[in-house]
């Protein structure tokens, strides 16, 4: 499957944002309750990428993982790699249904379970992972989903369409 120029451009811009957020917000707009950490709006690029295509969502998810590898290390980077999974799943739902809220809702348990499981090989008990990482991720996903919906709505109102030609109707929440 080939990426269109528009898809690649949006993917590159959102990937740059996914890299910039952990780099720029490090120590600021971050919540750290060990072993959990969350950076406000860090899911925004991945969640917006879901409205473009599964390939774009995967590209942005990899970029997010790299940004967190550079700032918070391998465990957080592996947690961020889950953005690839939930982004692709959400993009498939969005492509079929064209409702961002449904894509975010389907992505939510994938995100929570993925981040919970990915920390287990690093010495976390399942209970610790589920309560601290899982609950924290669930709340973080919902908060960033609300931010994404607001940004998406603003882009749509401003006439910016992330939809690719021939890939469905205009953007909807």
C-alpha positions as CSV (number, residue, x, y, z in Angstrom):
1,X,0.0,0.0,0.0
2,X,1.4,3.4,-1.0
3,X,1.0,6.5,1.1
4,X,-0.3,9.6,-0.6
5,X,1.7,12.8,-0.4
6,X,-1.0,14.4,1.9
7,X,-1.0,11.3,4.2
8,X,2.8,11.4,4.4
9,X,2.8,15.2,5.1
10,X,0.2,15.0,7.8
11,X,2.0,11.9,9.2
12,X,5.3,13.8,9.3
13,X,3.8,16.8,11.0
14,X,2.1,14.8,13.6
15,X,5.2,12.7,14.1
16,X,7.2,15.9,14.7
17,X,4.6,16.9,17.2
18,X,4.7,13.5,18.9
19,X,8.5,13.9,19.2
20,X,8.2,17.5,20.4
21,X,5.7,16.9,23.2
22,X,7.9,14.7,25.4
23,X,11.0,16.8,24.6
24,X,9.3,20.2,25.3
25,X,7.1,19.1,28.2
26,X,9.7,17.1,30.1
27,X,9.4,18.1,33.8
28,X,6.5,20.4,32.9
29,X,2.9,19.2,32.2
30,X,4.0,15.7,33.4
31,X,2.5,13.7,36.1
32,X,4.8,11.1,37.7
33,X,3.5,8.6,40.2
34,X,6.1,5.8,40.0
35,X,6.0,3.6,38.1
36,X,3.4,5.6,36.2
37,X,4.1,8.8,34.2
38,X,1.9,10.8,32.0
39,X,2.6,13.8,29.8
40,X,-0.5,16.0,29.1
41,X,-1.5,15.9,25.4
42,X,1.1,13.2,24.5
43,X,-1.7,11.1,22.8
44,X,-3.0,14.0,20.7
45,X,-0.8,13.3,17.6
46,X,-1.7,9.6,17.7
47,X,-5.3,10.3,18.2
48,X,-5.5,12.8,15.4
49,X,-3.6,10.4,13.1
50,X,-6.4,7.9,13.6
51,X,-8.6,10.3,11.5
52,X,-6.2,10.1,8.6
53,X,-5.2,6.4,8.1
54,X,-3.9,3.3,9.8
55,X,-0.5,3.8,8.3
56,X,-0.4,7.4,9.5
57,X,-1.4,6.3,13.0
58,X,1.4,3.7,13.0
59,X,4.0,6.2,11.8
60,X,3.0,8.7,14.5
61,X,2.9,6.0,17.2
62,X,6.5,5.0,16.3
63,X,7.5,8.7,16.5
64,X,5.9,9.0,20.0
65,X,7.8,6.0,21.2
66,X,11.1,7.5,20.0
67,X,10.3,10.8,21.7
68,X,9.8,9.0,25.0
69,X,12.8,6.8,24.6
70,X,14.9,10.0,24.3
71,X,13.4,11.6,27.4
72,X,12.1,8.9,29.8
73,X,13.8,5.7,28.9
74,X,12.9,2.2,27.5
75,X,10.0,1.3,29.8
76,X,8.1,4.5,29.0
77,X,9.1,4.1,25.3
78,X,7.6,0.6,25.2
79,X,4.5,1.9,26.8
80,X,4.4,4.6,24.1
81,X,4.8,1.9,21.4
82,X,1.3,0.9,22.4
83,X,0.3,4.1,20.5
84,X,0.9,2.1,17.3
85,X,-1.6,-0.6,18.3
86,X,-4.4,1.6,19.6
87,X,-3.8,4.1,16.8
88,X,-4.1,1.5,14.0
89,X,-7.2,0.0,15.7
90,X,-8.8,3.4,16.1
91,X,-8.0,4.4,12.5
92,X,-9.7,1.3,11.2
93,X,-12.8,2.1,13.3
94,X,-12.7,5.8,12.2
95,X,-12.3,4.8,8.5
96,X,-15.4,2.6,8.8
97,X,-17.6,4.8,10.9
98,X,-16.2,8.4,10.6
99,X,-16.9,9.2,14.3
100,X,-13.8,10.2,16.4
101,X,-15.5,9.4,19.7
102,X,-16.1,5.8,18.6
103,X,-12.5,5.4,17.5
104,X,-11.3,6.8,20.8
105,X,-13.6,4.5,22.7
106,X,-12.5,1.3,20.8
107,X,-8.8,2.4,21.3
108,X,-9.3,2.9,25.0
109,X,-9.2,-0.7,26.3
110,X,-6.4,-1.6,23.8
111,X,-4.4,1.3,25.1
112,X,-5.0,0.4,28.8
113,X,-4.4,-3.3,28.4
114,X,-1.3,-2.7,26.2
115,X,0.4,-0.4,28.6
116,X,-0.5,-2.6,31.5
117,X,1.0,-5.7,29.9
118,X,4.1,-4.1,28.5
119,X,5.5,-3.3,31.9
120,X,5.3,-6.8,33.3
121,X,8.7,-8.0,32.1
122,X,10.3,-5.1,34.0
123,X,9.4,-6.4,37.4
124,X,6.0,-5.0,38.0
125,X,3.4,-7.3,39.5
126,X,0.1,-7.6,37.5
127,X,-1.7,-5.9,40.4
128,X,0.7,-3.0,40.4
129,X,0.6,-2.7,36.6
130,X,-3.1,-2.9,36.5
131,X,-3.8,-0.4,39.3
132,X,-1.1,2.1,38.7
133,X,-0.3,1.9,35.0
134,X,-3.8,0.7,33.9
135,X,-5.8,3.1,35.9
136,X,-3.4,6.0,35.1
137,X,-3.5,5.2,31.4
138,X,-7.3,4.9,31.4
139,X,-7.6,8.4,32.9
140,X,-4.8,9.8,30.7
141,X,-6.5,8.4,27.5
142,X,-9.8,10.0,28.5
143,X,-8.2,13.4,29.2
144,X,-6.2,13.4,26.0
145,X,-9.2,12.2,24.1
146,X,-11.1,15.2,25.3
147,X,-8.2,17.5,24.2
148,X,-8.1,15.7,20.8
149,X,-11.8,16.1,20.3
150,X,-11.6,19.8,21.0
151,X,-8.6,20.3,18.6
152,X,-10.3,18.1,16.0
153,X,-13.5,20.1,16.3
154,X,-11.5,23.4,16.0
155,X,-9.7,22.2,12.9
156,X,-13.0,21.1,11.3
157,X,-14.6,24.5,12.1
158,X,-11.6,26.3,10.6
159,X,-12.1,24.3,7.4
160,X,-9.1,22.0,7.8
161,X,-10.0,18.5,6.7
162,X,-7.7,15.6,7.7
163,X,-9.7,13.2,5.5
164,X,-7.9,12.0,2.5
165,X,-9.4,12.3,-1.0
166,X,-11.5,9.2,-1.7
167,X,-11.2,7.8,1.8
168,X,-14.6,8.8,3.3
169,X,-16.6,11.9,4.1
170,X,-15.4,14.9,5.9
171,X,-14.3,14.7,9.5
172,X,-16.9,14.1,12.3
173,X,-16.6,14.0,16.1
